[in-house]
Amino acid sequence: MSELTEPQTSHFYTPRAKQFALLLLAMTQFVIVIDASIVNVALPSIGRALHFPNTDLSWVVNAYVLTFGGFLMLGGRLADVLGRRRMFMLGLVLFSIASLMGGVAQSEGWLLAARAVQGLGAAIVSPAALSILTTTFAEGAERNRALGVWGAMVGAGGAAGVLLGGILTSGLNWRWVLFVNVPIGIAAAALAPRTLAESRSEDGKTTFDFPGAFAITAGLSLLVYAIVDAVNVGWGSSRTLLEIGGAVILLVAFLVIERREGHPLMPFSIFRLRTLRGANLVGLLLGMSLFSMFFFISLYLQDVLRYSAIKTGVSYLPLAVGIVLAAGLASQLVTRIGFKPTLIAGLLLIAGGLVWFSRVPAPGGSYAADVLGPSLMTGVGFGFAFVSVTIAAFTETKPHEAGLASGLINTAQQLGGALGLAILATIANSRTQSLFHSGVRNTSVALTKGFDRAFLVGAGFAAVGAILAFVLISSRASREHSVAARSGDPALAAAADG
């Protein structure tokens, strides 16, 4: 399979044009990530305005996560086959229209449908944007720096979403947490033709693996649904078991289809790459350990320390700054010492920060003594781990596999986030309820003890991720990538990476 792209001598590849492209791609991903968390602070207002039952409010978040995680593989493949810039623009338009429809929603069903379509748009945009980045910037130090900026935006987006959600909800109303996406999305789509080069895989075939696309999308969507729904109905319920069983059947069917398909959606040959396999497993555990941290910190600040929505958002600023600075440093460390040691260091910092979080006292905790320090430690760990695992996921891949590799690592992290939140929320709730049943009457104490247990298990996920990174990710590939990046020779770096 060959790669069709704009000539490297075109205006899209001048240093100035590349910086504009990076700015556009990073800001777009920033908005996509924000939308998973920006509505959290607005949920009480949404519930009152649209008469949501409290048990259904979580689906304002889950509807987005469900379609985002379920369609990522399809989005990555569509970008490879139909054109990465084209799918980037299409996804942005879809995302913007869905944001507008969600902002004017008049009922529960209307809003949930809009959030689901938002997730679909995001699943098209995100892998297209990441694959455009990897095909625009040369292998080595240049791409490492670009991925450092990308990682900073992704990490900061999770924290900034809480802050922006609080500001918009308190200053205007909840509808603006959705309206704010519309002008940004439309502007980014309009700028894309003048800023981004078009590229796609080309093998001379016009066929598309629709059975495989249906099986993987339905299977992943059902799996994510089962995971997020298990928090409400229980992991051992017949409903959860049937949903997980159905997802497994669909995913097995996908494997069978791909083995028989002449031009598969996901060529299994890509899994012959040791570092890619390891990076995706580590990405899954990274999502499981870290993404739920935002959820539990928000609950601790608001339900235990009694912070307002805006004060909670402002409390995330040190975490966001730590992620941004660490992501920039991570790109330099990957070039200097390789992605493997940087990734392991990041995961160990995350594990240490989550253990620190698990020692929050109840009652009597405070932000300065118990939240600020571990926030900074996990923020640095996130910056290190996210940038290095993303670089590792693309190591040894070919340019025409950029969309596929992007879809894989995004899917691993999204599934990890959904699975981790479901598991850790169940653990926290179980611990809190057992304390109530044992006679504890102080709600703050019971909640904090539940959060402490969840943080400790999350630290375990990060520690396992560090072990798997040590065992599964190739030290040779990491060293060769580092040597090639330091040489400043894009051709040598490309040879080292595949």
Secondary structure, DSSP 4 states (H G I P E B T S, - for coil): -EEEE--TTSGGGSHHHHHHHHHHHHHHHHHHHHTTTTTTTTHHHHHHHHT--GGGTHHHHHHHHHHHHHHHHHHHHHHHHH-HHHHHHHHHHHHHHHHHHHHT--SHHHHHHHHHHHHHHHHHHHHHHHHHHHHHSPTTHHHHHHHHHHHHHHHHHHHHHHHHHHHHHHHS-TTHHHHTHHHHHHHHHHHHHHHS--EEEE-S-----HHHHHHHHHHHHHHHHHHHHHHHH-TTSHHHHHHHHHHHHHHHHHHHHHHH-SS-SS-GGGGG-HHHHHHHHHHHHHHHHHHHHHHHHHHIIIIIS---HHHHHHHTHHHHHHHHHHHHHHHHHHHHH-HHHHHHHHHHHHHHHHHHHTT--TTT--HHHHTHHHHHHHHHHHHHHHHHHHHHHHTT--GGGHHHHHHHHHHHHHHHHHHHHHHHHHHHHHHHHHHHHTT---HHHHHHHHHHHHHHHHHHHHHHHHHHHHHHS-HHHHHHHHHHHHHT-HHHHHHHT-
